[in-house]
């Protein structure tokens, strides 16, 4: 395993940010940490990127301990932070050269690495543009190029598509997909976007600092039985009792919506509207999504 996290715990004062999180990542995997803001995934990201030490527990990357061998770990990881770290008054090429020099790259080696990174991220024709003049999607690609200059074994990405419009977000993940085909690099990404989560080989769902469940997107969605029927009502508790009494089905509720997991959801939706006239304000049903899994496991929305 190229990433090994065992029983990581961290607090901010009296608030527990991480409570005994453990997981492993195989080399070459695209591994996602999925959870809403405040779930603890960014704290875990900072620990893995050696910006902070965990209160307790251990973590290793490429066999190196993040606490006792932090300098060696940094040579094995590339990091793309949620906030931009580019110098907007420098060109794309200048930003890459500046980053490479931090890792001791110079001369022809640095030039070759920069050219290679720009080619991989389709940035060659923008190398002389100031990064402050680039779109959000292009700037994010420059960030990734910077992170790949020293040929890391693991790429850590913290909410990489934050602030990007849907088109730029899709383009970013297409570039990441192409990168995986070119390089046998391991990617660990934190996200709360469902479309990004679907692209991961394995997902770890995090809620209130705890690792809730993990698996491939298909495995996780298979845990939700049948279709998901959502019924919007004024009194969710009353409808839950009525559904139990009338149909014998269990349900969950949040934000004025009662959710029922059931096969042939379209039939149940029609039966529910007929059984409780005037009660149901709107009805919808769909195949299970990762968000349905998260709600089922935690009772919270992403």
N, C-alpha and C positions, 0 to 999 in steps of 0.2 A: 504494500500500500504506500502510495507516495505522500498522502496526507493522513495523519493519524491524530485524532482529537479524543482525549480521554478525560471525562469527568471535569470539564472546564466550568468553573464557578467564578463569578465576578459581581461585585456590588459597587454601587455609587451611594455612599452613606448607608442609609437604611433600606434603600431600594435594591432588590436583587435583579440584576440585568441578565445574568446567565445562571442557571441552576443545574449543574451537573450534566452539561451537554457532551455527548460522545458520538463520533461517527468516523468512518474511514472512506477514503477516496482512492480508487484504483488509477494507475497511470493511464493517461489518455482519455479519462472520463470527462464529460461535461456535467458538473455537479452543481445543483442549485439549492440555495438556502432561501426558502419561501416563507414570508411572513409580513404582516403590516408594520408600519412605523411603530417603534417602541417594543417590538417583539424580542429584540436582543441580537438580531443578525448583524447590525453594524458594529456592535461591541465585539462580537466574535470576529468580524472582519479586521478590526483594528488589532486584535490580539494575534491573528494569523499573519498579519503584515508587519509584525514586530513593533508596532507603535506603542503598545502597552503590554504589560505582563499580566497574566491571569492571577486572580487572588489564590486560586488553588487549581489543581489538575495539570495535565501536561498536553503538549501538542508538538508534533514533529512533522517537518516537511522535508522530503527526500532524506529521511533518516536523521535529520538535524533538529535538535531541541530549540524551539523558538525563544526560550528564556535564557539558556546558557550558551547558545551558539547563534545568537541573533545576527551577527555580522555575516556568518557563513550562510544563514538562511536567506538573507537579502540578495545574495548572489544567485540563488536558485529560484527566486520569485520575481515576476513582473507585476506591478500594481497599477490598477486604474481606479482612481478615487472617484467618488460621486461628484465632487466639485472639481472644476478644471484646474490644472496645474501648469498651464502653458503661459509663456511670456508673450503677451499679445503684441508687443512691439518688436518681436523677433520673427523671422520667417520660419516656415515649416522646417527647412533644413537646419537653420540655426538652433532651433529648439532641440532637434535630434542630436546635433553635435554637442550641445551643452549637456544633455542627458548622458550621452556616451562617455564624455570626459569624467563624469562622476563615477563611472565604473572602470576607469583606467584605460579606456579605448582611445587610441590616437592614430594619426596618420592614415595610411591606406586601409588599415583594418576598420577604423571608424567610418571612413568614406564608404567602404564596401557594405558595412552593416547598415548604414543609413539608407543607401540606395536600395538594398534588399528589402528593408522594412517599408520604404515608401512604395516599392513595386507591389508588395503583398497587399497593401491597403489602398492601392490605386491613388497614390498621392504624388507620383512623380511629376505630373504636369502642374502641380500646385506648390512645388518645393520652394519657390521664391516668393510665394505670397505670404504676407503677414498673417499670423494666426488670428489676430483680432478682426481681420476682414472675412474670415471663413464662417460658414454656417455652423450651427450646433453639431450637425451630423459629421461634418468634415473635421471639426475640432476634436470630436470624440475619436475619430479614426487616427488623428495625430497622437492622441494620448495612448492609444493601443500600440502604435508604431514605436513610441518612446519605451513602452513597457517591454517590447520584444527585442530591443537593441542588443542586450547582453545575452540573448538566447536562454531565457529561463526555462526551467522544467515545469513550473506551475504559474499560471496567469490568474491573479486574483482581481475580480471586478466587483465594485460596490455600486449597485444600482446604476449601471452604465448608461441606460437610456433615459435617465431623469432629465426632464427639460426638453426632450426631443419630441418633435411632432410625429404622428403615426408613420408617415412616409420615411422619415429619417430613421425611425426606430426599426422598421422593416429592413432598410438598407444596411443598418449596422449589423443586424443579426444574420443577414446574408453574407456579409464580409466575415463574420465570425465562423459561419458554416464553411466558407471557402478556406479559411485559415486552418480549420481542423483537418481538412483534406490535405493541406500542404505540409502541416507540421504535426508531429505526434506530441502535442502539448496538452497538458491537463488544465482545464479551466474550472475555477470555482467562482460562482457568481451569486450575489445576493440580489433579490428582486421581490417586488410585490405585483408585477405584471404577469397575468395569466399566459399571454402569448409567449413570453420568454420562458416561463416555467415549462410549457409544453415542449420546448426545444431541448430540454435537459435529458441526459441519460437517466439520472437519478435525482430525486427531490427529497430534501429534508424539510419537513414542515415545522416551523418554530412558532411557539405561542407563549408569551409572557416568560421568556427566558428558558423555556423547556423544549427539548426535542420531542415532538408529538408522535410523528410517524415518518416513515421513509419508504421509497420504492420508485419504480419507473412511473411515469405519468399514467400509462395504461393500467398498471397494477393498482395504483391508488384509486383511479376512477371505477375500477371493477368492484371496489368495496361499497360503492353506492348502489343499492339495489334498484334496477330498472330505471324508469324516468323520474325526473324531479318535477313535481307539480307545486306551483306557488299560488296561494290564494290570499289576496289582499282583503282584509276585513277590519272593522272597527274594534272588535273584541276578539283577539287571538285566543285567549284562554278559553272562552266559551266555545269557539269553533273547534278547538282541539278536543274538548270533551264531547262535543256532538259527533265529530268524526269517529272518535273511539267507540261511542255508543251505537252509531248507525252502521259503520263499516268494519269496526274492529281494528283500524289501522292506527299505529303510533305516528306522531308528527312532532315537528319542532317549530318554534316561532321566534321571530326577531323583527323589529322595526315594522310592525303591523302586517307581517306576512307569515302565513302558516305554510310550512313545507312538508310535503308527503313524498316519500320514496316508494315507487310502486311500478310494476310492469303495466304496460298499456295505459300510460298516463292520460292520454286523450280521452279514454273511456271514463276514467275516474273523474276527470275534470268536469265532464258533462253531467255525470251522476251527482257530483257535489253541488253544482249550480242548481240542479233540479231538486235535490233534497233540502237545500237551505235557501229558498227563494228570498231575494232581497237582502241577504246577509253578505254575500260575496261581491265585492266591488270590482274586482278584476281577477283574471285567471291566466296562467301561463304554464307551459310545461316544456322541458328540454331534456336532452341526454345529459348525463352527469359530466360536470366539469371539475377542474382542480379546485375551484372555489367551493363547489358543493362538498368536496372531500374535506376541505379546511373547516367549513361550517359544521359538518358532521362530527369531526374530531374535536373541535374546540368550542363550538357554539358561538363563534365570532366570525365576522366578515373580514375579508382582506381589504 
